[in-house]
Amino acid sequence: MGHVRADFGGGVRAVRGAAVVGLEGPVRDRQGSSDEAKLKEQSGALVTGLRTAVVAFTAALGAGIALLYTARTYRLTRRGQITDRFTKALERLGSPEIYVRIGGILALEQIVQDAPEQAATDAARVLGHFIRHRAPAARPAVQGPEEPGAAPGDPLPDSPEADVQAALTALTRPESRTHVDPREPLNLHGLHLAGANLTGADLTRANLSGANLTNVTLTRATLTNVTLTVANLTDVGLYGATLTNVNLHGANLTNVDLYEANLTDIGLTGANLTNVHLSGADVSGAVGLLLSQLASVRTDGKTKLPDWFYPRTGKAGEPET
């Protein structure tokens, strides 16, 4: 009887185990299918993301290449336009008609102001050569004895021709000098430029040695590192101008108006200062200035002279009595 019960219990357990095993099988199959589906879904998402990234990268690369191509095309087109403008301006400069030449000068001025540095420098160089070609040469201040029977020279003009004045204005505008290579200084030495209007001009690093600048207007002009040795500046208006590191050795400044001008580190060795107007001007840093040169200058209480001019106090504005 005990054996029968034991066998019966073992059979029940066997049947129960078989049932459990039978149930676990489908569950495991369903879990495996679910994991495989999730894996496939994740793999698909990864592939899709990778494809999207590749497409985006390709699009960005294409856009970059297109942008570079567009920029290169723009530069080439702009260079061609500047070359065309330059050529047409040069053709106008050679015209016998003065208004056509002035049109060429204005065209070159636009190139100087808005073209890249090299093109601006080339245009400025052409304008400089134009001035040197069109303006007459200055005559020496001291003429030697004329030979018997020698014909007097032709009288020089009191003011520049209209095309020369236009070129001077175009070449010395502050906005024009900004784009020009500083290694390309303005070379106007030895020219007759009497009566020119250079109001507000930027003459930085200009060479005006030996030039005739009689009656030239330089109001509020900037003259920095300018060479004016042996130049004739008779009756020049320099009201409010800035002269820094200017070499005026041997220059003629008769009747020059330097009212409220700022003269820093200027060289006045041997300069003629007859009747120079120094009211409100600062010449305290002048080099080579002698007491004899100050004998006929016009000053006021605001004029600043070198310290040595006031030997007792060493202070400007308190001269020794």
Buried (B, 14 or more C-beta within 10 A) or exposed (E): EEEEEEEEEEEEEEEEEEEEEEEEEEEEEEEEEEEEEEEEEEEEEEEEEEEEEEEEEEEEEEEEEEEEEEEEEEEEEEEEEBEEBBEEBBEBBEBEEEEBBBBBBBBBBBBBBEBEEEBBBBBBBBBBEBBBEBBBEBBEBEEEEEEEEEEEEEEBBEBBBEBBBBBBBBBBBEEBBEBBEEEBBBBBBBBBBBBBBBBBBBBBBBBBBBBBBBBBBBBBBBBBBBBBBBBBBBBBBBBBBBBBBBBBBBBBBBBBBBBBBBBBEBBBBBBBBBEBBBBBBBBBBBBBBEEEBBEEBBBEEBBBBBEEBBEEEEEBEEEEE
